[in-house]
Amino acid sequence: MHLGSISSSYIVWQIRDGHHIIFFMAKLVSNGYFLMLMTKNQLINSTLMVKDVFVSERKCDLNFQHDNLPCNIANQEVALLTPIDTNGLDLLEWKGINTRLFTI
């Protein structure tokens, strides 16, 4: 999907199946930062998908979360809606701004 000149600060992912969101390259927590900017590690797996950080459907890999992210971020990640194959494809959404106005 080509986003053209749309600012990435207004784009958020809605997790559905977790197959299309690169874990460290996505903004999944409320502060709006990319997870790769918040990781504890200098080297990350840039091909790791959201679905890959779950050991089974609805069960997050807590060791992975706490080994790679600060505790407060890891806790937010665990609280997210977990990916389930029957939920359909992950979606990019428009986060919007306080004025509720946007231009294309």
NUBALUM-331693 format. One record per residue (C-alpha): chain; residue number from 1; residue in one letter; y, x, z. Coordinates in pm, 1 decimal. Example, Ala and Ser with C-alpha at 12.3 -4.5 7.8 and 13.67 -1.06 7.14 Angstrom:
# residues 2
+--------+-----+--------+----------+----------+----------+
| chaine | num | residu |    north |     east |       up |
+--------+-----+--------+----------+----------+----------+
|      A |   1 |      A |   -450.0 |   1230.0 |    780.0 |
|      A |   2 |      S |   -106.0 |   1367.0 |    714.0 |
+--------+-----+--------+----------+----------+----------+
//
This chain:
# residues 104
+--------+-----+--------+----------+----------+----------+
| chaine | num | residu |    north |     east |       up |
+--------+-----+--------+----------+----------+----------+
|      A |   1 |      M |      0.0 |      0.0 |      0.0 |
|      A |   2 |      H |    337.7 |    141.6 |   -100.1 |
|      A |   3 |      L |    613.1 |     73.4 |    151.8 |
|      A |   4 |      G |    895.2 |    216.8 |    -56.8 |
|      A |   5 |      S |   1204.6 |    281.1 |    150.2 |
|      A |   6 |      I |   1116.0 |     47.8 |    436.3 |
|      A |   7 |      S |   1174.7 |    227.5 |    763.0 |
|      A |   8 |      S |    847.5 |    286.4 |    945.9 |
|      A |   9 |      S |   1023.8 |    197.4 |   1271.4 |
|      A |  10 |      Y |    995.9 |   -169.2 |   1166.5 |
|      A |  11 |      I |    628.9 |   -159.5 |   1065.3 |
|      A |  12 |      V |    347.4 |   -228.0 |   1312.9 |
|      A |  13 |      W |    -27.2 |   -273.3 |   1276.8 |
|      A |  14 |      Q |   -215.7 |   -581.0 |   1380.3 |
|      A |  15 |      I |   -565.9 |   -466.6 |   1473.2 |
|      A |  16 |      R |   -840.4 |   -681.1 |   1330.1 |
|      A |  17 |      D |  -1144.6 |   -479.4 |   1219.6 |
|      A |  18 |      G |  -1004.0 |   -130.9 |   1293.7 |
|      A |  19 |      H |  -1133.1 |     14.9 |    965.3 |
|      A |  20 |      H |   -793.4 |     72.4 |    801.4 |
|      A |  21 |      I |   -577.2 |    217.2 |   1079.3 |
|      A |  22 |      I |   -582.9 |    593.3 |   1132.9 |
|      A |  23 |      F |   -582.2 |    616.8 |   1512.0 |
|      A |  24 |      F |   -334.1 |    902.5 |   1566.2 |
|      A |  25 |      M |   -110.0 |    802.8 |   1273.7 |
|      A |  26 |      A |    -46.9 |    447.3 |   1389.3 |
|      A |  27 |      K |    198.8 |    295.2 |   1633.1 |
|      A |  28 |      L |    -19.3 |     82.3 |   1853.0 |
|      A |  29 |      V |    156.4 |     82.2 |   2189.1 |
|      A |  30 |      S |    473.0 |    -89.3 |   2306.2 |
|      A |  31 |      N |    700.0 |    218.5 |   2298.8 |
|      A |  32 |      G |    671.7 |    235.4 |   1919.5 |
|      A |  33 |      Y |    580.6 |    605.4 |   1892.6 |
|      A |  34 |      F |    302.4 |    739.5 |   1674.8 |
|      A |  35 |      L |      3.7 |    834.5 |   1888.6 |
|      A |  36 |      M |     -8.5 |   1181.5 |   1732.6 |
|      A |  37 |      L |    329.8 |   1251.8 |   1896.2 |
|      A |  38 |      M |    192.0 |   1154.1 |   2233.9 |
|      A |  39 |      T |   -145.1 |   1327.5 |   2234.4 |
|      A |  40 |      K |   -229.2 |   1597.6 |   2488.2 |
|      A |  41 |      N |   -396.4 |   1808.2 |   2218.2 |
|      A |  42 |      Q |   -241.2 |   2026.4 |   1952.4 |
|      A |  43 |      L |   -521.8 |   1959.6 |   1705.7 |
|      A |  44 |      I |   -617.2 |   1603.8 |   1617.0 |
|      A |  45 |      N |   -866.6 |   1440.5 |   1385.0 |
|      A |  46 |      S |   -638.9 |   1278.8 |   1126.2 |
|      A |  47 |      T |   -929.3 |   1081.5 |    976.5 |
|      A |  48 |      L |  -1030.4 |    906.1 |   1298.9 |
|      A |  49 |      M |   -997.5 |    531.0 |   1255.7 |
|      A |  50 |      V |   -922.1 |    284.1 |   1537.0 |
|      A |  51 |      K |  -1279.0 |    150.0 |   1518.6 |
|      A |  52 |      D |  -1404.8 |    502.8 |   1589.9 |
|      A |  53 |      V |  -1259.6 |    513.6 |   1942.0 |
|      A |  54 |      F |  -1481.7 |    224.8 |   2049.7 |
|      A |  55 |      V |  -1837.3 |    299.6 |   2160.7 |
|      A |  56 |      S |  -1940.4 |    -58.9 |   2086.5 |
|      A |  57 |      E |  -1771.6 |   -383.1 |   1993.1 |
|      A |  58 |      R |  -1513.2 |   -463.0 |   2263.4 |
|      A |  59 |      K |  -1585.5 |   -144.6 |   2462.0 |
|      A |  60 |      C |  -1334.5 |    137.5 |   2430.5 |
|      A |  61 |      D |  -1439.7 |    501.4 |   2476.1 |
|      A |  62 |      L |  -1247.7 |    566.0 |   2800.0 |
|      A |  63 |      N |  -1333.4 |    936.2 |   2804.8 |
|      A |  64 |      F |  -1184.6 |    982.5 |   2458.5 |
|      A |  65 |      Q |   -869.8 |    791.8 |   2553.9 |
|      A |  66 |      H |   -807.7 |    987.5 |   2873.8 |
|      A |  67 |      D |   -896.8 |   1322.9 |   2713.6 |
|      A |  68 |      N |   -649.2 |   1272.6 |   2428.9 |
|      A |  69 |      L |   -362.0 |   1062.2 |   2561.7 |
|      A |  70 |      P |   -146.1 |   1053.4 |   2874.6 |
|      A |  71 |      C |   -286.4 |    813.7 |   3134.6 |
|      A |  72 |      N |    -19.9 |    544.1 |   3088.2 |
|      A |  73 |      I |    -72.6 |    541.9 |   2709.8 |
|      A |  74 |      A |   -451.5 |    545.6 |   2742.1 |
|      A |  75 |      N |   -432.4 |    242.9 |   2971.9 |
|      A |  76 |      Q |   -218.3 |     54.6 |   2717.4 |
|      A |  77 |      E |   -466.9 |    140.8 |   2442.5 |
|      A |  78 |      V |   -759.0 |      6.8 |   2644.2 |
|      A |  79 |      A |   -571.4 |   -321.8 |   2694.0 |
|      A |  80 |      L |   -521.9 |   -373.7 |   2318.6 |
|      A |  81 |      L |   -718.6 |   -627.7 |   2123.0 |
|      A |  82 |      T |  -1036.3 |   -450.7 |   2023.2 |
|      A |  83 |      P |  -1144.5 |   -428.3 |   1661.2 |
|      A |  84 |      I |  -1413.4 |   -675.2 |   1558.5 |
|      A |  85 |      D |  -1559.9 |   -678.2 |   1207.6 |
|      A |  86 |      T |  -1544.8 |  -1058.6 |   1182.4 |
|      A |  87 |      N |  -1164.7 |  -1058.6 |   1242.8 |
|      A |  88 |      G |  -1092.9 |   -955.0 |    883.8 |
|      A |  89 |      L |   -883.0 |   -664.0 |    758.8 |
|      A |  90 |      D |   -615.2 |   -486.6 |    963.1 |
|      A |  91 |      L |   -265.1 |   -599.3 |    868.3 |
|      A |  92 |      L |     72.3 |   -431.2 |    840.7 |
|      A |  93 |      E |    343.0 |   -649.9 |    988.3 |
|      A |  94 |      W |    719.4 |   -652.8 |   1005.0 |
|      A |  95 |      K |    825.9 |   -581.3 |   1362.3 |
|      A |  96 |      G |   1179.4 |   -702.9 |   1297.2 |
|      A |  97 |      I |   1492.8 |   -625.9 |   1491.7 |
|      A |  98 |      N |   1691.8 |   -803.5 |   1760.6 |
|      A |  99 |      T |   1925.5 |   -968.2 |   1508.7 |
|      A | 100 |      R |   1626.9 |  -1128.3 |   1333.0 |
|      A | 101 |      L |   1787.3 |  -1023.3 |   1002.3 |
|      A | 102 |      F |   1643.9 |   -789.1 |    741.5 |
|      A | 103 |      T |   1708.7 |   -679.4 |    387.4 |
|      A | 104 |      I |   1475.2 |   -579.0 |    108.4 |
+--------+-----+--------+----------+----------+----------+
//
